[in-house]
Amino acid sequence: MGLVRLRYLIANVRSFSKLNSSRNYESDVPKDHLAVYVGQIQKRRFVVPISFLDQPLFQDLLRHSEEELGFDHPMGGLTISCHEDAFVELTARLPCS
């Protein structure tokens, strides 16, 4: 069930990214990127490439966050419950394609 929801989320993020790229307005999130909120108590906003959604390490992190928080979160964005340092370390190992 969680894998199906993760695939649905990835498809929706990609669709949203394409929709935003076709509009003529400035955004603080570049094309082909998404904003995520990271932290256990105080959430810090990171902007990451959507290509991270295809990476198994990032998908594992999303699954863990889904189990802990679900995807429907009051911040209004994708929230990942982990230490910021761990998130930065993990994303530094991922290719940015």
N, CA, C and O atoms as a CHARMM CRD file, in Angstrom:
* protein
*
  388
    1    1 MET  N      0.82800  -1.18800   0.00000 PROA 1      0.00000
    2    1 MET  CA     0.00000   0.00000   0.00000 PROA 1      0.00000
    3    1 MET  C      0.87400   1.25400   0.00000 PROA 1      0.00000
    4    1 MET  O      0.59300   2.19400  -0.74400 PROA 1      0.00000
    5    2 GLY  N      1.92700   1.28700   0.81800 PROA 2      0.00000
    6    2 GLY  CA     2.79600   2.45100   0.90100 PROA 2      0.00000
    7    2 GLY  C      3.53900   2.70200  -0.39400 PROA 2      0.00000
    8    2 GLY  O      3.74200   3.85500  -0.77500 PROA 2      0.00000
    9    3 LEU  N      3.95000   1.63800  -1.08400 PROA 3      0.00000
   10    3 LEU  CA     4.67200   1.78200  -2.34500 PROA 3      0.00000
   11    3 LEU  C      3.76800   2.39900  -3.40400 PROA 3      0.00000
   12    3 LEU  O      4.22400   3.22300  -4.19700 PROA 3      0.00000
   13    4 VAL  N      2.50500   2.01700  -3.43100 PROA 4      0.00000
   14    4 VAL  CA     1.55400   2.58300  -4.37800 PROA 4      0.00000
   15    4 VAL  C      1.38100   4.07200  -4.09700 PROA 4      0.00000
   16    4 VAL  O      1.36200   4.88100  -5.02500 PROA 4      0.00000
   17    5 ARG  N      1.25700   4.43400  -2.83800 PROA 5      0.00000
   18    5 ARG  CA     1.11000   5.85100  -2.48400 PROA 5      0.00000
   19    5 ARG  C      2.36500   6.63100  -2.82200 PROA 5      0.00000
   20    5 ARG  O      2.27100   7.78500  -3.23800 PROA 5      0.00000
   21    6 LEU  N      3.54200   6.03200  -2.65500 PROA 6      0.00000
   22    6 LEU  CA     4.79800   6.69400  -2.99300 PROA 6      0.00000
   23    6 LEU  C      4.86100   6.94800  -4.49900 PROA 6      0.00000
   24    6 LEU  O      5.24800   8.03700  -4.92300 PROA 6      0.00000
   25    7 ARG  N      4.48900   5.96600  -5.30400 PROA 7      0.00000
   26    7 ARG  CA     4.47300   6.14200  -6.76300 PROA 7      0.00000
   27    7 ARG  C      3.48600   7.22600  -7.16100 PROA 7      0.00000
   28    7 ARG  O      3.76500   8.02000  -8.06000 PROA 7      0.00000
   29    8 TYR  N      2.33700   7.26800  -6.50300 PROA 8      0.00000
   30    8 TYR  CA     1.32900   8.29200  -6.76700 PROA 8      0.00000
   31    8 TYR  C      1.89200   9.67400  -6.43100 PROA 8      0.00000
   32    8 TYR  O      1.68600  10.62500  -7.18600 PROA 8      0.00000
   33    9 LEU  N      2.59500   9.79200  -5.31100 PROA 9      0.00000
   34    9 LEU  CA     3.21000  11.06000  -4.91200 PROA 9      0.00000
   35    9 LEU  C      4.24100  11.50500  -5.93800 PROA 9      0.00000
   36    9 LEU  O      4.26500  12.67100  -6.33300 PROA 9      0.00000
   37   10 ILE  N      5.09400  10.58000  -6.37100 PROA 10     0.00000
   38   10 ILE  CA     6.12900  10.90900  -7.35100 PROA 10     0.00000
   39   10 ILE  C      5.48300  11.39500  -8.65000 PROA 10     0.00000
   40   10 ILE  O      5.93100  12.38600  -9.22600 PROA 10     0.00000
   41   11 ALA  N      4.44800  10.71900  -9.10900 PROA 11     0.00000
   42   11 ALA  CA     3.76000  11.13000 -10.33900 PROA 11     0.00000
   43   11 ALA  C      3.14300  12.51600 -10.17000 PROA 11     0.00000
   44   11 ALA  O      3.20500  13.33400 -11.08800 PROA 11     0.00000
   45   12 ASN  N      2.54900  12.79000  -9.00800 PROA 12     0.00000
   46   12 ASN  CA     1.94400  14.09800  -8.77000 PROA 12     0.00000
   47   12 ASN  C      2.98900  15.19900  -8.70600 PROA 12     0.00000
   48   12 ASN  O      2.74900  16.29700  -9.20900 PROA 12     0.00000
   49   13 VAL  N      4.13600  14.93800  -8.10300 PROA 13     0.00000
   50   13 VAL  CA     5.20100  15.93800  -8.03300 PROA 13     0.00000
   51   13 VAL  C      5.68800  16.26000  -9.43000 PROA 13     0.00000
   52   13 VAL  O      5.88600  17.42900  -9.76300 PROA 13     0.00000
   53   14 ARG  N      5.88200  15.25200 -10.24600 PROA 14     0.00000
   54   14 ARG  CA     6.34100  15.48500 -11.62500 PROA 14     0.00000
   55   14 ARG  C      5.29800  16.26900 -12.42200 PROA 14     0.00000
   56   14 ARG  O      5.65500  17.16900 -13.18200 PROA 14     0.00000
   57   15 SER  N      4.02300  15.94100 -12.26100 PROA 15     0.00000
   58   15 SER  CA     2.96600  16.67400 -12.96600 PROA 15     0.00000
   59   15 SER  C      2.92600  18.12200 -12.52100 PROA 15     0.00000
   60   15 SER  O      2.78600  19.02500 -13.34600 PROA 15     0.00000
   61   16 PHE  N      3.04800  18.34700 -11.23300 PROA 16     0.00000
   62   16 PHE  CA     3.03500  19.69800 -10.69000 PROA 16     0.00000
   63   16 PHE  C      4.22600  20.49300 -11.20700 PROA 16     0.00000
   64   16 PHE  O      4.09800  21.67200 -11.53600 PROA 16     0.00000
   65   17 SER  N      5.38000  19.84800 -11.27800 PROA 17     0.00000
   66   17 SER  CA     6.58400  20.50100 -11.78400 PROA 17     0.00000
   67   17 SER  C      6.39000  20.92500 -13.23500 PROA 17     0.00000
   68   17 SER  O      6.77100  22.03400 -13.60900 PROA 17     0.00000
   69   18 LYS  N      5.80000  20.05600 -14.06000 PROA 18     0.00000
   70   18 LYS  CA     5.54900  20.40000 -15.46100 PROA 18     0.00000
   71   18 LYS  C      4.54400  21.54000 -15.56800 PROA 18     0.00000
   72   18 LYS  O      4.70500  22.42700 -16.40600 PROA 18     0.00000
   73   19 LEU  N      3.52100  21.52800 -14.73900 PROA 19     0.00000
   74   19 LEU  CA     2.52000  22.58400 -14.73800 PROA 19     0.00000
   75   19 LEU  C      3.15900  23.92300 -14.37500 PROA 19     0.00000
   76   19 LEU  O      2.91400  24.93300 -15.03500 PROA 19     0.00000
   77   20 ASN  N      3.97000  23.92600 -13.33600 PROA 20     0.00000
   78   20 ASN  CA     4.62200  25.16700 -12.91100 PROA 20     0.00000
   79   20 ASN  C      5.59000  25.68600 -13.95300 PROA 20     0.00000
   80   20 ASN  O      5.70600  26.89900 -14.12800 PROA 20     0.00000
   81   21 SER  N      6.28600  24.80800 -14.64600 PROA 21     0.00000
   82   21 SER  CA     7.27500  25.25500 -15.62500 PROA 21     0.00000
   83   21 SER  C      6.60600  25.89100 -16.83400 PROA 21     0.00000
   84   21 SER  O      7.25300  26.64100 -17.56500 PROA 21     0.00000
   85   22 SER  N      5.32700  25.61000 -17.06100 PROA 22     0.00000
   86   22 SER  CA     4.63900  26.18400 -18.20200 PROA 22     0.00000
   87   22 SER  C      4.04400  27.55300 -17.90200 PROA 22     0.00000
   88   22 SER  O      3.56400  28.22200 -18.81700 PROA 22     0.00000
   89   23 ARG  N      4.06200  27.97600 -16.67700 PROA 23     0.00000
   90   23 ARG  CA     3.51800  29.27800 -16.28300 PROA 23     0.00000
   91   23 ARG  C      4.62300  30.31600 -16.28000 PROA 23     0.00000
   92   23 ARG  O      5.79300  29.99200 -16.07900 PROA 23     0.00000
   93   24 ASN  N      4.24300  31.56800 -16.50300 PROA 24     0.00000
   94   24 ASN  CA     5.22000  32.64800 -16.51000 PROA 24     0.00000
   95   24 ASN  C      5.17800  33.42900 -15.20500 PROA 24     0.00000
   96   24 ASN  O      4.66300  34.54700 -15.17200 PROA 24     0.00000
   97   25 TYR  N      5.69600  32.87300 -14.16200 PROA 25     0.00000
   98   25 TYR  CA     5.87400  33.59800 -12.92200 PROA 25     0.00000
   99   25 TYR  C      7.10300  33.07100 -12.21900 PROA 25     0.00000
  100   25 TYR  O      7.49500  31.91700 -12.39300 PROA 25     0.00000
  101   26 GLU  N      7.70500  33.93600 -11.42200 PROA 26     0.00000
  102   26 GLU  CA     8.92200  33.53500 -10.72400 PROA 26     0.00000
  103   26 GLU  C      8.57300  32.71300  -9.49900 PROA 26     0.00000
  104   26 GLU  O      7.54200  32.91600  -8.85900 PROA 26     0.00000
  105   27 SER  N      9.43700  31.80500  -9.19900 PROA 27     0.00000
  106   27 SER  CA     9.26500  30.95000  -8.02900 PROA 27     0.00000
  107   27 SER  C     10.62100  30.76200  -7.38800 PROA 27     0.00000
  108   27 SER  O     11.64700  30.82600  -8.06500 PROA 27     0.00000
  109   28 ASP  N     10.63300  30.53100  -6.10000 PROA 28     0.00000
  110   28 ASP  CA    11.90900  30.27900  -5.43400 PROA 28     0.00000
  111   28 ASP  C     12.32300  28.82000  -5.56100 PROA 28     0.00000
  112   28 ASP  O     13.37300  28.41900  -5.05900 PROA 28     0.00000
  113   29 VAL  N     11.49700  28.03000  -6.23100 PROA 29     0.00000
  114   29 VAL  CA    11.83900  26.63400  -6.49400 PROA 29     0.00000
  115   29 VAL  C     12.10700  26.51100  -7.99600 PROA 29     0.00000
  116   29 VAL  O     11.18900  26.65900  -8.80200 PROA 29     0.00000
  117   30 PRO  N     13.35400  26.24300  -8.37500 PROA 30     0.00000
  118   30 PRO  CA    13.68100  26.14600  -9.80400 PROA 30     0.00000
  119   30 PRO  C     12.94700  25.00000 -10.49000 PROA 30     0.00000
  120   30 PRO  O     12.45800  24.07000  -9.84800 PROA 30     0.00000
  121   31 LYS  N     12.88700  25.09700 -11.81300 PROA 31     0.00000
  122   31 LYS  CA    12.28100  24.04400 -12.61200 PROA 31     0.00000
  123   31 LYS  C     12.97800  22.71800 -12.30400 PROA 31     0.00000
  124   31 LYS  O     14.19300  22.67800 -12.11300 PROA 31     0.00000
  125   32 ASP  N     12.21200  21.65300 -12.25800 PROA 32     0.00000
  126   32 ASP  CA    12.69800  20.29100 -11.98800 PROA 32     0.00000
  127   32 ASP  C     13.24100  20.12000 -10.57300 PROA 32     0.00000
  128   32 ASP  O     14.11200  19.28000 -10.34700 PROA 32     0.00000
  129   33 HSD  N     12.74600  20.89300  -9.63000 PROA 33     0.00000
  130   33 HSD  CA    13.10000  20.78500  -8.21900 PROA 33     0.00000
  131   33 HSD  C     11.81800  20.78500  -7.38900 PROA 33     0.00000
  132   33 HSD  O     10.74700  21.12700  -7.89000 PROA 33     0.00000
  133   34 LEU  N     11.93200  20.40300  -6.13400 PROA 34     0.00000
  134   34 LEU  CA    10.81300  20.48800  -5.21600 PROA 34     0.00000
  135   34 LEU  C     11.31500  20.88100  -3.83300 PROA 34     0.00000
  136   34 LEU  O     12.46900  20.64500  -3.47400 PROA 34     0.00000
  137   35 ALA  N     10.42500  21.48100  -3.07900 PROA 35     0.00000
  138   35 ALA  CA    10.76600  21.88000  -1.71000 PROA 35     0.00000
  139   35 ALA  C     10.34600  20.77600  -0.75000 PROA 35     0.00000
  140   35 ALA  O      9.25800  20.21600  -0.87700 PROA 35     0.00000
  141   36 VAL  N     11.20500  20.46800   0.20200 PROA 36     0.00000
  142   36 VAL  CA    10.88600  19.51500   1.26300 PROA 36     0.00000
  143   36 VAL  C     11.22600  20.16600   2.59500 PROA 36     0.00000
  144   36 VAL  O     12.12600  21.00100   2.68300 PROA 36     0.00000
  145   37 TYR  N     10.50200  19.77400   3.61800 PROA 37     0.00000
  146   37 TYR  CA    10.73500  20.27700   4.96500 PROA 37     0.00000
  147   37 TYR  C     11.34200  19.15100   5.78300 PROA 37     0.00000
  148   37 TYR  O     10.78700  18.05500   5.86400 PROA 37     0.00000
  149   38 VAL  N     12.48600  19.43300   6.38600 PROA 38     0.00000
  150   38 VAL  CA    13.26600  18.39400   7.06400 PROA 38     0.00000
  151   38 VAL  C     13.49500  18.78200   8.51300 PROA 38     0.00000
  152   38 VAL  O     13.79400  19.93600   8.81800 PROA 38     0.00000
  153   39 GLY  N     13.35400  17.81500   9.39600 PROA 39     0.00000
  154   39 GLY  CA    13.63200  18.02600  10.80500 PROA 39     0.00000
  155   39 GLY  C     12.64600  17.28200  11.66500 PROA 39     0.00000
  156   39 GLY  O     11.57300  16.88500  11.21100 PROA 39     0.00000
  157   40 GLN  N     13.02000  17.09700  12.90900 PROA 40     0.00000
  158   40 GLN  CA    12.13200  16.37100  13.80700 PROA 40     0.00000
  159   40 GLN  C     11.28000  17.31900  14.64500 PROA 40     0.00000
  160   40 GLN  O     10.12100  17.02200  14.93200 PROA 40     0.00000
  161   41 ILE  N     11.83700  18.43700  15.03200 PROA 41     0.00000
  162   41 ILE  CA    11.07100  19.40500  15.82300 PROA 41     0.00000
  163   41 ILE  C     10.82600  20.66100  15.00400 PROA 41     0.00000
  164   41 ILE  O      9.68300  21.00700  14.70300 PROA 41     0.00000
  165   42 GLN  N     11.89200  21.32600  14.65200 PROA 42     0.00000
  166   42 GLN  CA    11.79600  22.52800  13.84100 PROA 42     0.00000
  167   42 GLN  C     12.13100  22.15400  12.40000 PROA 42     0.00000
  168   42 GLN  O     13.19700  21.60100  12.13100 PROA 42     0.00000
  169   43 LYS  N     11.23900  22.44900  11.49300 PROA 43     0.00000
  170   43 LYS  CA    11.40700  22.04200  10.10500 PROA 43     0.00000
  171   43 LYS  C     12.20300  23.09400   9.32800 PROA 43     0.00000
  172   43 LYS  O     11.92000  24.29000   9.40900 PROA 43     0.00000
  173   44 ARG  N     13.20400  22.62600   8.57400 PROA 44     0.00000
  174   44 ARG  CA    13.98400  23.50600   7.70600 PROA 44     0.00000
  175   44 ARG  C     13.67200  23.13900   6.26500 PROA 44     0.00000
  176   44 ARG  O     13.56200  21.96100   5.92200 PROA 44     0.00000
  177   45 ARG  N     13.53200  24.14100   5.43900 PROA 45     0.00000
  178   45 ARG  CA    13.14800  23.93300   4.04700 PROA 45     0.00000
  179   45 ARG  C     14.39300  23.73000   3.17700 PROA 45     0.00000
  180   45 ARG  O     15.35200  24.49900   3.24200 PROA 45     0.00000
  181   46 PHE  N     14.34700  22.67100   2.36000 PROA 46     0.00000
  182   46 PHE  CA    15.40500  22.37900   1.39600 PROA 46     0.00000
  183   46 PHE  C     14.76300  22.29300   0.01700 PROA 46     0.00000
  184   46 PHE  O     13.61400  21.87100  -0.11400 PROA 46     0.00000
  185   47 VAL  N     15.49800  22.69000  -0.99800 PROA 47     0.00000
  186   47 VAL  CA    15.04700  22.54000  -2.37800 PROA 47     0.00000
  187   47 VAL  C     15.95400  21.50600  -3.03000 PROA 47     0.00000
  188   47 VAL  O     17.17200  21.67900  -3.08800 PROA 47     0.00000
  189   48 VAL  N     15.34700  20.43200  -3.51700 PROA 48     0.00000
  190   48 VAL  CA    16.12300  19.31200  -4.07800 PROA 48     0.00000
  191   48 VAL  C     15.64100  19.01600  -5.49200 PROA 48     0.00000
  192   48 VAL  O     14.49700  19.31900  -5.83100 PROA 48     0.00000
  193   49 PRO  N     16.50100  18.42900  -6.31900 PROA 49     0.00000
  194   49 PRO  CA    16.08000  18.04100  -7.67900 PROA 49     0.00000
  195   49 PRO  C     15.03500  16.92600  -7.63300 PROA 49     0.00000
  196   49 PRO  O     15.10900  16.03900  -6.78200 PROA 49     0.00000
  197   50 ILE  N     14.07200  16.96900  -8.53700 PROA 50     0.00000
  198   50 ILE  CA    13.06500  15.90200  -8.55000 PROA 50     0.00000
  199   50 ILE  C     13.68800  14.56500  -8.95200 PROA 50     0.00000
  200   50 ILE  O     13.08500  13.51400  -8.73500 PROA 50     0.00000
  201   51 SER  N     14.88000  14.59300  -9.53200 PROA 51     0.00000
  202   51 SER  CA    15.55500  13.33100  -9.87500 PROA 51     0.00000
  203   51 SER  C     15.84600  12.50000  -8.62200 PROA 51     0.00000
  204   51 SER  O     16.03800  11.28700  -8.71500 PROA 51     0.00000
  205   52 PHE  N     15.88100  13.14800  -7.44800 PROA 52     0.00000
  206   52 PHE  CA    16.07800  12.41100  -6.19400 PROA 52     0.00000
  207   52 PHE  C     14.95400  11.40900  -5.96200 PROA 52     0.00000
  208   52 PHE  O     15.15700  10.39700  -5.29100 PROA 52     0.00000
  209   53 LEU  N     13.76700  11.68100  -6.50900 PROA 53     0.00000
  210   53 LEU  CA    12.62600  10.78300  -6.31700 PROA 53     0.00000
  211   53 LEU  C     12.85600   9.40700  -6.92900 PROA 53     0.00000
  212   53 LEU  O     12.19700   8.44000  -6.54600 PROA 53     0.00000
  213   54 ASP  N     13.78200   9.31200  -7.87200 PROA 54     0.00000
  214   54 ASP  CA    14.10200   8.02500  -8.49200 PROA 54     0.00000
  215   54 ASP  C     15.18200   7.25700  -7.73900 PROA 54     0.00000
  216   54 ASP  O     15.43600   6.09200  -8.04500 PROA 54     0.00000
  217   55 GLN  N     15.81300   7.88500  -6.77000 PROA 55     0.00000
  218   55 GLN  CA    16.93100   7.26700  -6.05100 PROA 55     0.00000
  219   55 GLN  C     16.43400   6.38200  -4.90600 PROA 55     0.00000
  220   55 GLN  O     15.63800   6.83900  -4.08500 PROA 55     0.00000
  221   56 PRO  N     16.88500   5.12900  -4.83300 PROA 56     0.00000
  222   56 PRO  CA    16.42800   4.21900  -3.77700 PROA 56     0.00000
  223   56 PRO  C     16.65800   4.75400  -2.35800 PROA 56     0.00000
  224   56 PRO  O     15.80000   4.56300  -1.49700 PROA 56     0.00000
  225   57 LEU  N     17.77500   5.40900  -2.09200 PROA 57     0.00000
  226   57 LEU  CA    18.01500   5.95000  -0.74700 PROA 57     0.00000
  227   57 LEU  C     16.98200   7.00800  -0.38200 PROA 57     0.00000
  228   57 LEU  O     16.48400   7.03400   0.74300 PROA 57     0.00000
  229   58 PHE  N     16.66200   7.87500  -1.32900 PROA 58     0.00000
  230   58 PHE  CA    15.67400   8.92400  -1.07600 PROA 58     0.00000
  231   58 PHE  C     14.28200   8.31100  -0.92000 PROA 58     0.00000
  232   58 PHE  O     13.49700   8.75500  -0.08300 PROA 58     0.00000
  233   59 GLN  N     13.97800   7.29200  -1.72400 PROA 59     0.00000
  234   59 GLN  CA    12.69300   6.61200  -1.60100 PROA 59     0.00000
  235   59 GLN  C     12.54500   5.93700  -0.23400 PROA 59     0.00000
  236   59 GLN  O     11.46200   5.95600   0.35200 PROA 59     0.00000
  237   60 ASP  N     13.61600   5.34800   0.27100 PROA 60     0.00000
  238   60 ASP  CA    13.58700   4.75600   1.61000 PROA 60     0.00000
  239   60 ASP  C     13.28800   5.81600   2.66500 PROA 60     0.00000
  240   60 ASP  O     12.50900   5.58700   3.59100 PROA 60     0.00000
  241   61 LEU  N     13.91200   6.96700   2.51300 PROA 61     0.00000
  242   61 LEU  CA    13.67900   8.06900   3.44600 PROA 61     0.00000
  243   61 LEU  C     12.21400   8.51900   3.39100 PROA 61     0.00000
  244   61 LEU  O     11.60500   8.78000   4.42800 PROA 61     0.00000
  245   62 LEU  N     11.65700   8.60900   2.19200 PROA 62     0.00000
  246   62 LEU  CA    10.24600   8.97600   2.04300 PROA 62     0.00000
  247   62 LEU  C      9.31900   7.93200   2.65600 PROA 62     0.00000
  248   62 LEU  O      8.33300   8.28000   3.30500 PROA 62     0.00000
  249   63 ARG  N      9.63400   6.64900   2.45200 PROA 63     0.00000
  250   63 ARG  CA     8.80900   5.58100   3.03900 PROA 63     0.00000
  251   63 ARG  C      8.80200   5.66800   4.56200 PROA 63     0.00000
  252   63 ARG  O      7.76100   5.53500   5.20500 PROA 63     0.00000
  253   64 HSD  N      9.98100   5.89200   5.11700 PROA 64     0.00000
  254   64 HSD  CA    10.09100   6.00400   6.56900 PROA 64     0.00000
  255   64 HSD  C      9.26900   7.20200   7.07200 PROA 64     0.00000
  256   64 HSD  O      8.57300   7.10300   8.08300 PROA 64     0.00000
  257   65 SER  N      9.35500   8.30600   6.37400 PROA 65     0.00000
  258   65 SER  CA     8.58500   9.49100   6.76800 PROA 65     0.00000
  259   65 SER  C      7.09300   9.26400   6.61300 PROA 65     0.00000
  260   65 SER  O      6.29900   9.74600   7.42000 PROA 65     0.00000
  261   66 GLU  N      6.70600   8.52400   5.56500 PROA 66     0.00000
  262   66 GLU  CA     5.28800   8.22000   5.37600 PROA 66     0.00000
  263   66 GLU  C      4.76300   7.39000   6.53700 PROA 66     0.00000
  264   66 GLU  O      3.66600   7.63800   7.03800 PROA 66     0.00000
  265   67 GLU  N      5.55000   6.39900   6.97000 PROA 67     0.00000
  266   67 GLU  CA     5.13000   5.55700   8.08900 PROA 67     0.00000
  267   67 GLU  C      4.98600   6.37700   9.36300 PROA 67     0.00000
  268   67 GLU  O      4.07800   6.14700  10.16100 PROA 67     0.00000
  269   68 GLU  N      5.89100   7.33500   9.54700 PROA 68     0.00000
  270   68 GLU  CA     5.88600   8.12800  10.77400 PROA 68     0.00000
  271   68 GLU  C      4.86200   9.25800  10.73900 PROA 68     0.00000
  272   68 GLU  O      4.14000   9.47200  11.71300 PROA 68     0.00000
  273   69 LEU  N      4.79400   9.98700   9.61200 PROA 69     0.00000
  274   69 LEU  CA     3.95800  11.18000   9.54200 PROA 69     0.00000
  275   69 LEU  C      2.79700  11.08400   8.57100 PROA 69     0.00000
  276   69 LEU  O      1.81400  11.81000   8.71200 PROA 69     0.00000
  277   70 GLY  N      2.89300  10.20200   7.58800 PROA 70     0.00000
  278   70 GLY  CA     1.95100  10.22600   6.47600 PROA 70     0.00000
  279   70 GLY  C      2.34700  11.35600   5.53800 PROA 70     0.00000
  280   70 GLY  O      3.27800  12.10700   5.82800 PROA 70     0.00000
  281   71 PHE  N      1.65100  11.48100   4.42500 PROA 71     0.00000
  282   71 PHE  CA     1.98100  12.54400   3.47800 PROA 71     0.00000
  283   71 PHE  C      1.08800  13.76100   3.65700 PROA 71     0.00000
  284   71 PHE  O      1.38700  14.82800   3.12000 PROA 71     0.00000
  285   72 ASP  N     -0.00600  13.62100   4.40500 PROA 72     0.00000
  286   72 ASP  CA    -0.90400  14.74200   4.63700 PROA 72     0.00000
  287   72 ASP  C     -0.43100  15.47900   5.88600 PROA 72     0.00000
  288   72 ASP  O     -0.78300  15.10200   7.00400 PROA 72     0.00000
  289   73 HSD  N      0.36100  16.52000   5.69800 PROA 73     0.00000
  290   73 HSD  CA     0.98000  17.20900   6.82400 PROA 73     0.00000
  291   73 HSD  C      0.59900  18.67900   6.83300 PROA 73     0.00000
  292   73 HSD  O      0.48900  19.28200   5.76600 PROA 73     0.00000
  293   74 PRO  N      0.39100  19.28300   8.01000 PROA 74     0.00000
  294   74 PRO  CA    -0.05100  20.67400   8.09300 PROA 74     0.00000
  295   74 PRO  C      0.92200  21.70000   7.50800 PROA 74     0.00000
  296   74 PRO  O      0.51900  22.83700   7.25900 PROA 74     0.00000
  297   75 MET  N      2.19000  21.33900   7.27900 PROA 75     0.00000
  298   75 MET  CA     3.13600  22.29100   6.68700 PROA 75     0.00000
  299   75 MET  C      2.73500  22.58700   5.23600 PROA 75     0.00000
  300   75 MET  O      3.14800  23.59800   4.66900 PROA 75     0.00000
  301   76 GLY  N      1.93400  21.70700   4.64600 PROA 76     0.00000
  302   76 GLY  CA     1.50100  21.91600   3.28500 PROA 76     0.00000
  303   76 GLY  C      2.49300  21.43000   2.24800 PROA 76     0.00000
  304   76 GLY  O      2.24300  21.57000   1.05100 PROA 76     0.00000
  305   77 GLY  N      3.59400  20.87200   2.66500 PROA 77     0.00000
  306   77 GLY  CA     4.60100  20.37900   1.73400 PROA 77     0.00000
  307   77 GLY  C      5.02800  18.98900   2.12000 PROA 77     0.00000
  308   77 GLY  O      4.49300  18.39500   3.05600 PROA 77     0.00000
  309   78 LEU  N      5.98600  18.48100   1.40100 PROA 78     0.00000
  310   78 LEU  CA     6.54000  17.16700   1.69800 PROA 78     0.00000
  311   78 LEU  C      7.44300  17.29400   2.92300 PROA 78     0.00000
  312   78 LEU  O      8.42700  18.03200   2.89800 PROA 78     0.00000
  313   79 THR  N      7.11100  16.58100   3.98000 PROA 79     0.00000
  314   79 THR  CA     7.85800  16.67900   5.22400 PROA 79     0.00000
  315   79 THR  C      8.60200  15.38200   5.49000 PROA 79     0.00000
  316   79 THR  O      8.03000  14.29400   5.41900 PROA 79     0.00000
  317   80 ILE  N      9.88900  15.51400   5.79900 PROA 80     0.00000
  318   80 ILE  CA    10.73600  14.35700   6.08700 PROA 80     0.00000
  319   80 ILE  C     11.22800  14.48700   7.51800 PROA 80     0.00000
  320   80 ILE  O     11.91300  15.44600   7.87400 PROA 80     0.00000
  321   81 SER  N     10.87000  13.51300   8.32200 PROA 81     0.00000
  322   81 SER  CA    11.22700  13.55300   9.73700 PROA 81     0.00000
  323   81 SER  C     12.55500  12.83400   9.97500 PROA 81     0.00000
  324   81 SER  O     12.58600  11.62600  10.20900 PROA 81     0.00000
  325   82 CYS  N     13.64100  13.58700   9.91200 PROA 82     0.00000
  326   82 CYS  CA    14.95400  13.05700  10.23600 PROA 82     0.00000
  327   82 CYS  C     15.83400  14.24000  10.62600 PROA 82     0.00000
  328   82 CYS  O     15.44400  15.39400  10.44300 PROA 82     0.00000
  329   83 HSD  N     16.99000  13.96400  11.14900 PROA 83     0.00000
  330   83 HSD  CA    17.91100  15.04600  11.49800 PROA 83     0.00000
  331   83 HSD  C     18.41100  15.71000  10.22200 PROA 83     0.00000
  332   83 HSD  O     18.67600  15.04000   9.22300 PROA 83     0.00000
  333   84 GLU  N     18.53500  17.02400  10.26500 PROA 84     0.00000
  334   84 GLU  CA    19.00900  17.77400   9.09900 PROA 84     0.00000
  335   84 GLU  C     20.37200  17.26600   8.62200 PROA 84     0.00000
  336   84 GLU  O     20.59800  17.13100   7.41900 PROA 84     0.00000
  337   85 ASP  N     21.27400  16.98600   9.55900 PROA 85     0.00000
  338   85 ASP  CA    22.61300  16.51300   9.19300 PROA 85     0.00000
  339   85 ASP  C     22.54000  15.20500   8.40200 PROA 85     0.00000
  340   85 ASP  O     23.27100  15.02200   7.42900 PROA 85     0.00000
  341   86 ALA  N     21.65700  14.29700   8.82300 PROA 86     0.00000
  342   86 ALA  CA    21.50600  13.02300   8.12600 PROA 86     0.00000
  343   86 ALA  C     20.94600  13.24800   6.72000 PROA 86     0.00000
  344   86 ALA  O     21.36400  12.58600   5.77000 PROA 86     0.00000
  345   87 PHE  N     20.00400  14.17800   6.59000 PROA 87     0.00000
  346   87 PHE  CA    19.43100  14.49300   5.29200 PROA 87     0.00000
  347   87 PHE  C     20.49800  15.07200   4.35800 PROA 87     0.00000
  348   87 PHE  O     20.58900  14.68100   3.19400 PROA 87     0.00000
  349   88 VAL  N     21.29400  15.99200   4.87000 PROA 88     0.00000
  350   88 VAL  CA    22.35200  16.61100   4.05400 PROA 88     0.00000
  351   88 VAL  C     23.37500  15.55000   3.63300 PROA 88     0.00000
  352   88 VAL  O     23.80900  15.53400   2.48200 PROA 88     0.00000
  353   89 GLU  N     23.75600  14.67800   4.54700 PROA 89     0.00000
  354   89 GLU  CA    24.69700  13.60000   4.20900 PROA 89     0.00000
  355   89 GLU  C     24.13200  12.68300   3.12800 PROA 89     0.00000
  356   89 GLU  O     24.83200  12.33600   2.17700 PROA 89     0.00000
  357   90 LEU  N     22.88000  12.29400   3.27300 PROA 90     0.00000
  358   90 LEU  CA    22.26900  11.39900   2.30000 PROA 90     0.00000
  359   90 LEU  C     22.16500  12.06900   0.93700 PROA 90     0.00000
  360   90 LEU  O     22.53200  11.46400  -0.07100 PROA 90     0.00000
  361   91 THR  N     21.67700  13.29200   0.88300 PROA 91     0.00000
  362   91 THR  CA    21.50700  13.95300  -0.40700 PROA 91     0.00000
  363   91 THR  C     22.84600  14.29100  -1.07000 PROA 91     0.00000
  364   91 THR  O     22.91600  14.41400  -2.29300 PROA 91     0.00000
  365   92 ALA  N     23.89000  14.43900  -0.28300 PROA 92     0.00000
  366   92 ALA  CA    25.21800  14.69800  -0.86300 PROA 92     0.00000
  367   92 ALA  C     25.73000  13.48700  -1.62400 PROA 92     0.00000
  368   92 ALA  O     26.55800  13.62700  -2.52400 PROA 92     0.00000
  369   93 ARG  N     25.24800  12.30400  -1.27500 PROA 93     0.00000
  370   93 ARG  CA    25.67900  11.06200  -1.93600 PROA 93     0.00000
  371   93 ARG  C     24.86600  10.75600  -3.19300 PROA 93     0.00000
  372   93 ARG  O     25.21600   9.84900  -3.94900 PROA 93     0.00000
  373   94 LEU  N     23.77800  11.50600  -3.42500 PROA 94     0.00000
  374   94 LEU  CA    22.89800  11.21700  -4.55300 PROA 94     0.00000
  375   94 LEU  C     23.34600  12.00000  -5.78400 PROA 94     0.00000
  376   94 LEU  O     23.75900  13.15400  -5.67400 PROA 94     0.00000
  377   95 PRO  N     23.26300  11.36700  -6.96000 PROA 95     0.00000
  378   95 PRO  CA    23.59300  12.09300  -8.19500 PROA 95     0.00000
  379   95 PRO  C     22.51900  13.12100  -8.52200 PROA 95     0.00000
  380   95 PRO  O     21.33000  12.85700  -8.34800 PROA 95     0.00000
  381   96 CYS  N     22.92300  14.25800  -8.98300 PROA 96     0.00000
  382   96 CYS  CA    21.99200  15.31600  -9.39000 PROA 96     0.00000
  383   96 CYS  C     21.89500  15.31000 -10.90900 PROA 96     0.00000
  384   96 CYS  O     22.62600  16.02800 -11.59100 PROA 96     0.00000
  385   97 SER  N     20.99500  14.50300 -11.42500 PROA 97     0.00000
  386   97 SER  CA    20.88600  14.43300 -12.88900 PROA 97     0.00000
  387   97 SER  C     19.64000  15.12900 -13.37700 PROA 97     0.00000
  388   97 SER  O     19.38600  15.16800 -14.58000 PROA 97     0.00000
